[in-house]
Amino acid sequence: MGITADVLNDVRTQIDADPEALGEARNRLRLVRDAAAGLYGSLRTYASGSLAAHTMINPVSDGDGGVVLDRRFYPALGPEGGNEPPFEIVEDLCELIGPRIRVQYPNARIYTSKRGPKVTFGAPVCDQNPTVDLVVALTRKEGSGLWIPNLKKNTWEPSDPEGHVALLNSIDPSPRSIRRKVIRLAKAWNMQFVFPGVSSFQLSVWAHQFVNPGMGVAVGLHSLFSGAASMLESHQATPDPLGVSANLKLLRPVDDVRRRLRKAADGLAAALENDTSATEVRAALNRVFWNYVDAEESRGLAAAAQSLARRQPVAAATLGLIGSTAVIPATRSYGEQPR
């Protein structure tokens, strides 16, 4: 491994999810899924998002999942039925799961997000308090995937959250591990901005698109940044890799995100081009991970080393002696030939 890989490994240690908080998030999601399974007409529940794809970073914010309803029990529900909107069935689910969750978490509260119930637990673990977001999904008559709510519009939209997780986890173990590390690093980069420009899912889609088997973490991360920047520069949209949902949307204006991605790609490229110089690598990666990489650290160490390596003239008076200026010879390293 080169210096770039070493510095990125250090970044990863800083962003890795706390194991106890991660375990708590998984337990909370499991509890909510078990409670939701009691809803009339439910077929199954599932885990999705960062927990299911193993790309969670610190802090552990939430667990995502869903409950799938058999449309035969709800013939009026959804676009392929009587076009009944999702609001009432989401409210029914909230009323069902609240009392069951509060048996274990008395301070739990149930709200609604864009896709379904959002559960807060009021029980911090390791200074983190992960929530659970649950999607109320409906099977489709035609096409793959599911119907999921858009509660802001009180309508239904096609998606395939189960398929997305399967896609991200489908590659062989070694490249899958690399891709997960790349996604975590990309998420950490994105979250440094006051207003992140890209959703975690879109970063994961780009990783699936641009991180190829045989790449290491550093090259894979550069490939993601560079490939995504090139797409935006050529005005290409990011389609759903399964072809179920509409094209993915950025969270900020496209020109802002494009500039961010290109700057990150250039920083990775500069680090890889100067991979034997800690000073150059850290300076380059500081432009990408400014919250995690201290460019001044390597500069200070390099300056100290250079100072020790030089023959420094020291005034004899400074040493308490009388006479002309003395020159203190540099110390040679073990094994170095005298000059």
C-alpha positions in Angstrom: 0.0 0.0 0.0 1.1 3.6 -0.7 0.8 6.6 1.5 -2.5 7.6 -0.1 -4.0 4.2 1.0 -2.6 4.7 4.5 -4.1 8.2 4.9 -7.5 6.9 3.6 -7.3 4.1 6.1 -6.8 6.7 8.8 -9.9 8.5 7.6 -11.8 5.3 7.7 -11.0 4.7 11.3 -12.4 8.1 12.1 -15.7 7.5 10.3 -16.3 3.9 11.1 -19.6 3.4 12.9 -19.5 2.6 16.6 -20.2 -1.1 16.9 -22.5 -0.7 19.9 -24.5 2.0 18.2 -24.6 0.0 15.0 -25.9 -3.0 16.9 -28.5 -0.9 18.6 -29.7 0.4 15.3 -30.1 -3.1 14.0 -32.0 -4.2 17.1 -34.4 -1.2 16.8 -35.0 -1.9 13.1 -35.7 -5.5 13.9 -38.2 -4.5 16.7 -40.1 -2.1 14.4 -40.2 -4.7 11.6 -41.6 -7.3 13.9 -44.2 -4.9 15.1 -45.1 -3.9 11.5 -45.5 -7.6 10.5 -48.7 -7.6 12.5 -50.4 -5.3 10.1 -53.4 -6.9 8.3 -52.4 -8.1 4.9 -48.6 -7.9 5.3 -46.5 -10.3 3.2 -43.1 -9.6 4.6 -40.7 -7.0 6.0 -37.3 -6.1 4.8 -34.2 -4.1 5.7 -32.8 -1.5 3.3 -30.4 1.4 3.1 -27.0 1.7 4.8 -27.6 -0.9 7.4 -28.6 -3.6 4.9 -25.8 -2.5 2.5 -23.2 -2.4 5.3 -22.2 1.2 4.4 -23.2 3.0 7.6 -20.7 5.6 9.0 -20.4 7.5 12.2 -22.7 8.8 13.7 -25.2 6.0 13.3 -28.3 8.0 12.4 -31.0 5.6 11.4 -32.1 2.2 10.2 -34.2 1.8 7.1 -36.7 -0.9 6.3 -40.2 -1.6 5.1 -43.3 -3.7 5.3 -44.8 -5.1 2.1 -48.6 -5.4 1.8 -50.3 -7.9 -0.3 -52.4 -5.9 -2.7 -55.1 -8.6 -2.7 -56.0 -7.5 0.8 -56.2 -3.8 -0.3 -57.9 -3.9 -3.7 -58.6 -0.1 -3.6 -55.1 0.9 -2.6 -52.6 2.3 -5.1 -52.4 3.2 -8.8 -53.3 -0.4 -9.9 -56.3 -0.6 -7.6 -58.9 2.1 -6.9 -56.1 4.7 -6.7 -56.6 5.1 -2.9 -53.7 7.2 -1.5 -51.3 6.0 1.2 -52.1 8.3 4.1 -54.7 6.2 5.9 -52.7 3.0 5.7 -49.6 4.7 7.1 -51.7 6.1 9.9 -53.0 2.6 10.7 -49.4 1.3 10.8 -48.4 4.1 13.2 -51.2 3.3 15.5 -50.3 -0.4 15.4 -46.5 -0.2 16.1 -46.5 2.6 18.7 -47.8 0.6 21.7 -45.7 -2.4 20.8 -42.4 -0.4 20.6 -43.1 1.5 23.8 -43.1 -1.8 25.7 -39.4 -1.8 25.3 -38.8 1.9 24.7 -41.2 3.9 26.9 -40.1 7.2 25.4 -40.5 6.2 21.8 -42.5 8.5 19.5 -44.0 7.8 16.1 -44.0 10.5 13.4 -44.3 10.3 9.6 -41.6 10.9 7.0 -41.9 11.0 3.3 -42.3 7.2 2.9 -44.0 6.1 6.1 -43.6 5.9 9.9 -40.5 7.4 11.5 -39.7 6.2 15.0 -37.6 8.0 17.6 -36.6 6.1 20.7 -35.5 8.6 23.3 -32.8 6.3 24.5 -29.2 7.4 23.6 -26.5 4.8 23.2 -22.9 6.0 23.0 -24.2 9.5 22.6 -26.1 8.4 19.5 -29.8 7.8 19.2 -30.6 6.1 15.9 -34.1 6.3 14.5 -36.0 3.9 12.3 -37.7 4.9 9.0 -40.2 2.3 7.7 -41.7 2.3 4.2 -45.2 1.0 3.7 -44.9 -0.8 0.4 -47.5 -2.4 -1.9 -47.0 -5.2 -4.4 -47.4 -4.3 -8.1 -49.6 -6.1 -10.7 -47.3 -5.1 -13.5 -43.5 -4.6 -13.5 -40.9 -5.3 -10.9 -40.4 -3.6 -7.5 -43.1 -2.1 -5.3 -45.3 0.9 -4.9 -44.1 3.1 -2.1 -45.7 6.2 -0.6 -44.9 9.8 -1.3 -46.7 11.3 1.7 -45.8 14.9 0.7 -48.0 14.4 -2.3 -50.2 11.6 -0.8 -49.5 9.5 -3.9 -47.6 6.3 -4.8 -44.3 5.9 -6.7 -42.5 2.8 -8.1 -39.3 1.7 -6.4 -37.4 -1.5 -5.6 -35.6 -1.0 -2.2 -35.2 -4.8 -1.8 -33.7 -5.1 -5.3 -31.3 -2.2 -4.6 -29.8 -3.9 -1.5 -29.5 -7.2 -3.4 -27.7 -5.4 -6.2 -25.2 -3.7 -3.9 -24.5 -6.9 -2.1 -24.3 -9.2 -5.2 -20.6 -8.8 -6.1 -17.9 -11.2 -4.9 -16.7 -10.7 -1.3 -13.3 -9.0 -2.1 -14.5 -6.3 -4.6 -17.7 -5.9 -2.5 -15.6 -5.0 0.5 -13.6 -2.5 -1.5 -16.8 -0.9 -2.8 -18.3 -0.6 0.6 -15.2 1.1 1.9 -15.4 3.5 -1.1 -19.0 4.3 -0.4 -18.3 5.0 3.3 -15.5 7.4 2.3 -17.7 9.1 -0.3 -20.4 9.5 2.2 -18.0 11.1 4.7 -16.8 13.5 2.0 -20.4 14.4 1.1 -21.4 15.0 4.8 -18.6 17.6 5.3 -20.6 20.1 3.4 -23.2 22.2 5.3 -25.6 21.2 2.6 -24.7 17.8 1.2 -25.2 17.6 -2.6 -25.9 13.9 -3.1 -28.0 11.3 -1.4 -26.3 8.2 0.1 -28.2 6.0 -2.4 -26.9 8.0 -5.4 -23.3 7.7 -4.1 -23.9 4.0 -3.8 -25.2 3.8 -7.4 -22.1 5.7 -8.6 -19.9 3.3 -6.7 -21.7 0.4 -8.4 -21.2 2.1 -11.7 -17.6 3.2 -11.5 -15.8 1.0 -8.9 -14.7 -2.1 -10.8 -13.2 -5.4 -9.6 -9.4 -5.1 -9.2 -9.4 -1.5 -8.0 -8.1 -0.6 -4.6 -9.9 1.9 -2.3 -7.9 4.9 -3.5 -8.3 4.2 -7.2 -11.9 3.2 -6.7 -12.7 6.4 -4.9 -11.0 8.5 -7.6 -13.0 6.5 -10.2 -16.3 7.3 -8.4 -15.5 11.1 -8.2 -14.1 11.4 -11.7 -16.8 9.3 -13.3 -19.7 11.1 -11.6 -18.2 14.5 -12.4 -17.8 13.5 -16.0 -21.5 12.4 -16.1 -22.6 15.8 -14.8 -20.3 17.7 -17.0 -21.8 15.9 -20.0 -25.4 16.6 -18.7 -26.1 12.9 -18.1 -28.7 11.8 -15.6 -28.2 9.0 -13.1 -30.9 6.3 -13.8 -32.2 3.8 -11.3 -29.9 0.8 -11.9 -32.9 -1.5 -11.8 -35.0 0.7 -14.1 -37.9 0.9 -11.7 -37.8 4.4 -10.3 -37.3 7.8 -12.0 -33.9 9.2 -12.5 -32.1 10.0 -9.2 -32.1 13.6 -8.2 -29.3 15.7 -6.7 -29.8 17.5 -3.5 -28.1 20.7 -4.7 -27.8 22.5 -8.0 -26.0 20.4 -10.6 -23.2 23.0 -11.1 -22.4 23.0 -7.4 -22.2 19.2 -7.2 -20.2 19.0 -10.4 -17.6 21.4 -9.0 -17.4 19.5 -5.7 -16.9 16.1 -7.5 -14.3 17.4 -9.9 -12.3 19.0 -7.0 -12.4 15.8 -5.1 -11.3 13.8 -8.2 -8.4 16.2 -8.7 -7.4 15.8 -5.1 -7.4 12.0 -5.3 -5.4 12.2 -8.5 -2.8 14.5 -7.0 -2.4 12.2 -4.0 -2.0 9.1 -6.2 0.5 10.9 -8.5 2.7 11.8 -5.4 2.1 8.6 -3.5 5.6 8.5 -2.1 5.5 11.9 -0.5 3.5 12.2 2.8 3.5 16.0 2.6 2.1 16.0 -1.0 -0.4 13.2 -0.3 -1.8 14.9 2.9 -2.0 18.3 1.2 -4.0 16.8 -1.7 -6.3 14.7 0.5 -6.9 17.7 2.8 -8.7 19.2 -0.1 -11.0 16.2 -0.2 -11.3 15.3 3.5 -10.7 18.6 5.2 -12.4 17.5 8.4 -10.3 14.4 8.7 -6.8 15.0 7.1 -4.5 17.6 8.6 -2.2 18.9 5.9 0.0 20.8 8.4 0.9 17.7 10.3 3.1 16.3 7.5 4.5 19.7 6.7 5.6 20.1 10.3 7.2 16.7 10.4 9.0 17.3 7.1 10.3 20.6 8.3 11.6 19.1 11.5 13.4 16.4 9.6 14.9 18.8 7.1 16.1 21.0 10.0 17.9 18.0 11.6 19.4 16.9 8.4 21.0 20.3 7.6 24.3 21.4 9.1 23.2 24.3 11.3 25.7 26.9 12.3 25.5 27.6 16.0 27.2 30.5 17.7 29.8 29.4 20.2 28.5 32.0 22.6 25.1 30.3 22.5 26.8 27.2 23.9 28.6 29.2 26.6 31.9 29.1 24.8 34.2 31.9 23.5 35.3 31.7 20.0 34.1 31.6 16.4 30.9 30.1 15.2 30.8 26.3 15.4 29.2 23.9 12.9 27.4 20.9 14.3 27.5 18.1 11.8 24.4 16.3 10.8 23.9 12.8 12.3 24.0 10.1 9.7 21.5 7.3 9.7 22.5 3.7 10.6 23.9 2.0 7.5 24.5 5.2 5.6 27.9 5.5 4.0 30.0 8.4 5.4 30.5 11.3 3.0 
